[in-house]
Amino acid sequence: WAAPPAAGPAPLRLAAAAAWHVVRLRRSPHYPRVLQLLSVLDAAAPGLVRYRHHARLCLGLRAKSCPPRGRR
């Protein structure tokens, strides 16, 4: 999901569109890839998304990507 430095914005836009598609269709098996993209984006451009929004988004995706536990 990470674009090479000289590739320009096109691969990044494609990865963001794919991540948005995964989230919009609620395809939870692919949520770890979206989380990976979010971490790469946060490292590359720290001010792109506000910290609180980034944290809530990551926390929600992590919660949805965990397999459900059985009740005791």
Secondary structure, DSSP 8 states (H G I E B T S, - for coil): ----TTS-HHHHHHHHHHHHHHHHTT-GGGHHHHHHHHHHHHHH-TTSS-HHHHHHHHHHHHHHHS------
